[in-house]
Amino acid sequence: MKRRFLYIATVLILTSFRPVSAQTFPWQDTTLSLDARVEWLVQHLTLDEKLSLMVHQNPAIPRVGLPAYSWWNEALHGVGRAGLARVYPMPIAMAATFRPGWVQNVFADVAAEARHKYRAAQDTGGTGDYTGLTFFTPNINIFRDPRWGRGMETYGEDPYLTARMGLACVEGLQHGWEEDWQGRPLLTAACLKHFAVHSGPEGTRHEFDSRVSDRDLRTTYLPAFEYIIKNSDVRQVMCGYNRLNGSPCCTNRRLFDILRNEWHYDGLLVTDCWALNDAYETDTVIPRHRTHATAALAYSDAFGREVDLECGSGLPALREAWSAGILPATKIDEHVRRLLRVRLAVTDEPVPAKEEVCREPVPFGIERASMVLLKNDNTLPLARGTRVYLEGPNATDTLMPLGNYNGTPDHTVSIREGLLNIRDGKGNMLQLVATSDSADVIVYAGGLSPQLEGEELQVDEPGFYRGDRTQIELPAYQVSEIRRLKQSGKPLVLLLCTGSALGLEEVVDEADAILVAWYGGEDMGSAVAWQMCFPAGWSLFGRLPVTFYRNTRQLSPFDDYAMQGRTYRYMEAEPLFPFGYGLDYSSCRLEKASFDPASLTVTATVHADSCRMPKCITNPIVQVYLKNPSDPDGPRKQLVGVGEGHLFAGTSDEVSIRLDPFWFRQYNPATDRMEEPRDGTQMTLQVGFSSADKDLVDIPFRYRRR
């Protein structure tokens, strides 16, 4: 009997140490509903285990078979910081395409690559940061001031364009190319950031208080968040480092109320990384908010309300808040349910074939369509055999095109390499020469660099500070070089690499052509060469997603968050190049435009008069703006629709653009809400090719309530 007891005890002890993979727990049964699986875990986890899931590095919990997982991953323009991965143009460049469908397919491709990387990490036991399927992307802050160094991560200065591009990113990351996301498997989990308002300055973001009026908050800084939340199943929102009207965003009751109670968002709210530390730490090196006396109080204000997950290391503070009775166990369970719903949903799915995620290979055209031609005095495209003298700080740089938050591509093409290697059916198209004297055309590759503008950089050079700029003009040495090159008498092409708008007043008359190439990704050099040589006869250019001001003097103070005078929506002065502007190798005009108020549909007929090449195909971007004289304190005009034509020179195309009533709303100060206009309100739509009045045709109408 004693021997039998010892045998049974030994078997019980040994089986209690079986490998986790050999165990089966109810939550692992994918035939059960997701809610049932989540609830089993909530009921069987200890409180300390639950708290450990509320910081971004989740430890393994072998007792219930839960593996380790990190929530922190990046996919700003390709899978970032996780080894070899395709690097696409920066978001500001993608915004310049004005083509949400292309952006969705980019991020469908990113999702496919991410799934395979995740599986490879699982096979090798990788569970650290940048191995998971939850991405802190997209950045949908409004690029209100060109001096902000992180503006390159955004989709520009306009709420509508930001919302449409951000939605395309979310849909591509989470569900691939499918247009109807309901019922689709979750490929990865996207995250809207930074909620809300922050767009510089970087150097003081840990203490900066963004003072914003109710009107500006509702009409400029929040619409993209609201639109995407209401039109997708986006799984994460990230609160920012800054304060909003006195309260840190990650403990801000007003933001929490808008997010949860007004918009009824039930996904995850995650902090920016170590943002909660700014609320209580007394670091003398980095000035901070210091709005809370202790860490426990800060974490109670965040997690005791609506924050579900901290990107950071605040587990001791969470434990302290619970022990002190200021973080209820019921609230902890609420957070853990949200966390597990997303985590299980995103890690359940098998790795799909790439063709199941992407409708088609992402076109090389997105690199080309992101580039904006600002000026062209019959200099571009370059004829076959043109002798080119190439100069400038960005001519051979292979890191500049990668921007920030990037992966490591398996190749990069510098501008010089692109111009050297471009070919047509007859051979090499250009000759690169060693001196300007022997050249037919001079190309100056200038602008900025991600080493000068970006996130909280340690840069203090003339014109730059901590990743931001103090002035928007080109660096003085570049202005001098451009003027020196112009003295040669040769045609001068100014090729600008940048993540933001530049003040070009000093050099605009020196250049015969100006092409903005942004930070264009791994194939940027090839795309530049195609745009400048035009071998395929497909005229494909982008439009400005930001205003190009004349100079720094046209800007309001950088730390002033009032929208008055900022961006095309509110500025009264004339910029150098307006939002939505961009030239083409074709000459297009609007033949006629009409609007049906009942269906909210604009119909525009576009005609291509001519093209600089025979048999040229052009794809003009038709833009629709709204002017609402009944709201005199609102924007002067705002983008509400975008469409695309497709035509040969000498032909016409009809473009139909369906408008969303969401973008007709106006601010009501009595209710502090965005509301539908009264029936019969007199408004004007403007249809054309940029935000400038001279490029638009007016269509007056009376609004009909839906």
Secondary structure, DSSP 8 states (H G I E B T S, - for coil): -HHHHHHHHHHHHHHTT--GGG---GGG-TTS-HHHHHHHHHHHS-HHHHHHTTBSEE--BGGGTB--EE---B-SSSSBSSSB------HHHHHHTT-HHHHHHHHHHHHHHHHHHHHHHHHTT--STTSSSB----B------TT-GGGGGS--S-HHHHHHHHHHHHHHHHHTT-S--TT---SSB-EEEEES-----GGGTTT-EE---HHHIIIIISHHHHHHHHTS---EEEE-SSEETTEEGGG-HHHHHIIIIIS---SEEEE-TTTTHHHH---SSS-----SSSHHHHHHHHHTTT--BBSSS-HHHHHHHHHTTSS-HHHHHHHHHHHHHHHHHHHHS----HHHH-SS---THHHHHT-EEEEESS--S--TTEEEEEESTTSS-SSGGG-SS--B-S----HHHHHHH-EETTEE-EEE-SSGGG-SEEEEEEE--TTTSSSS-----TTEETTEES--B--HHHHHHHHHHHTT-S-EEEEEE-SS--B-TTTTTT-SEEEE--S--TTHHHHHHHHHH--S-EE-----SS-B-SSGGGS--TT----TT-HHHH--S--SB-TT--B-SEEEEEEEEEEETTTTEEEEEEEEEEESSTT-EE--EEEEEEE-TT-TTS-S-EEEEEEE--EETT-EEEEEEE--GGGG-EEETTTTEEE---TT-EEEEEEESSSSGGGEEEEEEE----
